[in-house]
């Protein structure tokens, strides 16, 4: 079967660091994607990991452990505009399977 | 920048109507996808296509069909709309095979009454 789990909601303070975790169980796993989705808008691509380790892209970093079926998205120096849903998605053989998303609220 | 355009932002249809949702991408991408997004359920894959005239069922194809007559256009068809098909529909495209990021359209919010 296929299963992707991530927390439903998180809150954080402006300027802080937040880590959004994602665990997955899929057959034919090829890679892990992270998307950001603001309310009422389309998801936009943030990053992806194929191999174990950390990928850094400015304020955002993503980590993958294939052996543990685990990934996280790290957001540094949080800004108010980072309030959004963050979607974890596993690439499974030939298609992308999404988790239900983590809604992040950033407070001043 | 990749542009994925969905023909309607909001759509209201009656139960039993045939509904067409159109999607066009302008980056010559081989792959196109239709998802629906519902609260608490996330994005679920309905159908996808890796080439013209080719289609594959996703996780929830029941009640839907698709058409890909041209590379840039991927249409989702609801043969006989039902109230449980009220949802946000998102079209996406990506380049080539394998690990290419999906680029999404702005979505069509369909209400079936």
Interface residues (C-beta under 8 A of the other chain):
Chain A: X30 X31 X33 X35 X41 X42 X43 X44 X45 X48 X50 X87 X89 X91 X94 X95 X96 X97 X98 X99 X100 X101
Chain B: X33 X35 X40 X41 X42 X43 X44 X45 X48 X50 X56 X58 X59 X90 X98 X99 X101 X102 X103 X104 X105 X106 X107
